[in-house]
Amino acid sequence: MENLDVMVLRTLRDWRLAGRRALLTTVVRTWGSSPRPVGSIMALAEDGAVVGSVSGGCIEDDLIARYSRAHGADGQLPSGPPTLVKYGITADEAHRFGLPCGGTLELLLEFDPDPASLQALVEKLEAGRLMQRTVKLADGSATVAEAASPAELSVDAVQLTNTYGPEYRMLLIGAGQLAEYLSTMALFSGFAVTLCDPRTEYRAGWSVAGVKITTEMPDDAVIAFRPDRRSCVVALTHDPKLDDLALLEALETDAFYVGAIGSRRNAQARRERMIEHFDQTPESLQRLRGPIGIYIGSKTPPEIAVSVMAEILAVKNAVKLPRETDVATAKSAAAAEA
């Protein structure tokens, strides 16, 4: 599954290039609990077609009724400059629109965004560029430019600026059942997934569509993958000949997550090997995660994949994992209780 923002913007571009009227909706502010974060986008065509989301569905229904002719609705898409609207201001509205208790969000509605500007934005995003889009609130004119680094959405009385990045990427070292479950979860979480395994016998039964496969040696695959701050590298083979060099290469990059499957004993042995044979230090291995995953008592491949994917998403979202969910701490506590 591709990056949701790119999907929304590409669909909106196609509508506009085909002459269809449409609006782009962006969550610009939230107060209290919110179903979708600031920066979330949704596109709505004049006939009621929708891609993306700004809530759990009720606000989308209201926007369709207001601004489309879907299902006999009386709505009509206006022209003119962007409009700011709020939902969930009162308890009754929060209940009506299915917002969490106390939740309020503000949306910017852009009517008939310029297709040429959308075309330029989508082309850059599809090429893997980090892009910034700025909209003038006075007239809705938009400009796009490459961004040096990710940034939070900003809005004031003059303009809105939102940054759209290339999709997150995952490199898996080692095919197998666990890799199939983990790649499936990564795909529906919006990651582009690459699988590396030079072993023909392990690749033979691979069945997950949408995953790029490489047969290079894992360390070469890491170099070719060029991990950045939106990338993670996960070793799943249990084979030091395949995992160790790949992990060392990954630790030299900006990958936000580098880890390997295995027990606490195997993880400790891996660190000792790297220190003894590859001139590593405890400090240089500080970013290496292992055993990977949040402890949930998982023993089967699908449950282990849930555990690992949850940890990857927590790190991606800058959520500090509490000690009680740390694998080693939780296992030690369980052993002590037993």
N, C-alpha and C positions, 0 to 999 in steps of 0.2 A: 504494500500500500504506500502510495507516494505522500509526500508532505502535504498536509491539509491546506495550508495557505497557498501553495503553488496550485493545487487543484482548484481552489476557489477563484484565484486570479486568472488562471487559464480559461476556466469556463466563462467567467465574466467577459474576458477579452473576446472569446469566440462569439458570445451573444452580441456584443457591441459591433464587432466586425461584420456580423451578419445583418446589422441594422435593427436589432431588437433593443428596445428600451429596457433599462435595468438600473438597479441601485446597488451600491456597496455599503454595507453596514459594518461599523467598527465599534467595539467596546472601548470607550475612551476613559471612563472612570467607574469605580465601584465603591460602594460603602457597605460595610458589614459583610455578610456572606454573599458570595456570588457564584452562579452556576458555571460561568466561563470567565477566564482571566482577562485583564486589560490587554488589548491588542488583538483579541479574537475577531474574526471577520466572517461575514456571510454575504452572499450575493443573491439577489432576488430579481427574476425577470418579470416583465409586465404580464405574462401569462400565468404567473404563480410558481414557476420552477425555482427551486431553492438548492443552493449548495453551501455547505458550511453551517455554522450555528453560533448564536450568541446567548443561548439559554437552553433549558431542557426541552423546549418545543413550544411553550405557550406564547412567548414573545414573538417567535417566528410566525405562529398562527395569526397574531394580531397584525404584524407587518404585512402578511399576505392579504388579510382582509382590507387593510388601509390602502395598500399601494399596488394591488394587482386585480385582475379580472377573473381570478381563479374560482372555479366552482360557483359561478354566479355572484361572486362578491362584488360589492359596489365600489371598491377602491379604484383609485386611478393614480398612476405615477406622475407626480408633478414635475415641473422644470424649475430651474433656478439654482441658487447657491446651496451648499450643504446645510443641513438642519440638525441641531442637537435636540435629542429627546431623552426623557428620563422614564424609567419604569421602576415600580416598587416603592414609590415615594410614601405611600400610606400602607398600613397593615392590610387593608382590603385589597389594594393593588398587588401587594406581595402575594397574598393568597390567590388572587385571580390569575396571576401570571406564573404561579408555581415557584416563586423565588423563596429561598431559605428565609427563616424568620429574621426580620430586620434588614434583608438584603435590598440594595438599590443599585441600579446601574444606569449609566448614561451612554447613549449611542450617538455616533455621528452618521447621518445618512447622506450619501453622495448620489445625486441623481444623474444618470447617464454619463459615467466617467469616460474620459477621452480614450477611444480605442487605440490610438497610436501610442499614447503614453503607457497603456497597459501592455501593448505588444513589446515595447522596449523593456519593461520591467520583467515580463515573463521570460523573454529570451535570455536575459542575464541570470535569472534564477535557475533556469534549466541548464545553464552552463556552470552552475555551482558557485555563483557569486553572491556575496552578502550585499543586499541592496537597501537603500533608504528611499522612502517615498514621502514627499511633503505636499500637503494639500492646503491651498489658501482658502480660508473660510469665507472670504468676501465673494469669491466667484467660482470656487470649486476647481480652479486650475491646479494641475498637479505636475510636479517635476520628480524625476528619479535620478539617483546617483549611486555609485558604489560606496559602501560604508567601510570604514577602516576596522570597526569592531562592533559587536552586537550592542544594542542600546534599548532601553525601555521606551515605550511609547511616550511622547510628550505632546501636550496640547495647551494652547493659550488662546487669547482672544483673536489672534491673527492666523495661526496655522496649526495643523496637526502633522506630526512626523512619526512614521512607523517604520521599523526596520524588519525586513524579511530576510531570513537566512536560508542557505541551502539545507536540505534535510539532514537529520542526524544519520550517522553511518555506524555500522557494526561489522567488524571483521571477526569471524569465528575460525579458530584453528581446530580442525578435526571434524569429520562427518560422523554421523551416528544418530541414535534415537534422541539423545539429549539435544544435540544441535538442531534437529528437526523441530522439536518443540520450542526451543529458544528462538530460533529464526522466525517461526510462525508468530510468536508473541511480539518479536521486534518489528516485524512487518506491519502488524495491525496497530503498533504503537507509533508508526510513522518513520521507522528507521529503514534506510537502504542497507541490505545485508549482502555481504560477500563471504563466501565459504572457501577456505583453503584446506585442501587435503591432497598430498601427492600420492596417496595410497589408493590404487585402483579399486581394491576389494572393498574399501570403506565407502567410496563414492558410488559404487554400483547401484546401491538401493536407494539413493537420494530421491525424495519425492516432493520436495517443497518447491512450488513454482514461485518465480519472482526473485530468486536468490542467484546472484552472480557467483560462478564457481571458477576457482583458479587452481591449477595443479602445481604451481611453483612450490619450492621449499618455503616453509612458513616465514623465515626471516626475510627472504626475498619478497614474499608477498606483503609483509608489513611495509617494507621500503616502497614498493610500488603503490600501496594503498595510501601512503602519505597521510597518516592520522593527524587530525587537527583537533581543536577544542570542541568540535561537535562529533567526535569519533570515540568509539570504545573498541578495545581488543580483548577477546576472551579465548583462552586456550582450554581445550576440552579433551585432548588426546591421552593424557596421563603418561605420555612418552617424552622423557627429557630431551631426546634427540630432536624432537619436533617443537616442543613447547619452549624450551629455555632460551634459545637464540631469538625466537620470535618475541618473547616477552622482553628481553633485553633491548631489542630494537624499538619496541613500543614505548619503553620507559624513556627513551631519548626524544620522544615526540611530545606534543601538547595534548595527546589523547586524555579525555576527562576520566577515563576508567580503563585500567589495565589489570586483568586478573586471570586466575587459573583455577580449574576445578581440582578437587582432591581433599584428602583428610588433613587434619592439623599436622599429623606426622609427616605426610608428604609435602605439605607447604613448608614446614621447617626444613626438611631435607633439601628442598628446592633452593631455599635461601642460602643454606650452607654450601651447596654446590656453586652457586653464583658467586659467593664470597671467596671460596677457595680456588675456583678455576677461572673466573672471569673478572677478578680484581674489583668486585663490587664491595660495597660497605652497607651496614644497616641503614645509613642515611640515604644512599643511592637507591635502596630498595623500598624506601618508605611508601612510595605510591603503589607498590605491587600488592594487590589484594589476593588473599588466599588464606583459608578456604573462602570461596566466594558464595554469596547468597545470604539472605536474611534467614535466621534460624526459625523454621516453622515445623520442625520435626519431619521434614520431607525425606522420603526414601525412594520414591519412584521417579523415573525421568520427567514426567510432566510436572510433578510437584517441585522437583529440584529446579526445573526451568522457571516456574513461577517465582521461586525464591531468588534466583539469580536476576531475573528481569526486574523484580521489585527493587533489588539493591541498585541495579544500574539506573533505574528511573529516579530513585532517591538521590543518587549522586548527581545525576543530570540536573535535577531540580534544586540542588544545593540544600537538601534536607539532611541534617545531621542525624545519623542513626543512633538511637539511645543504646546504652550498654546492654540492656536486656535483649535487644534484637541482634547483637553481634554474635556470630556463629560460635566462636571459641568460648565466649563468656557464658552463653546460654547452655552449651553442651556441658561445660564444667559444672554449672549450677544443677543441671539435670542429673549428672553423675553423682554429685554430692548428696542430693535428695534421695537417690536410689540406695 
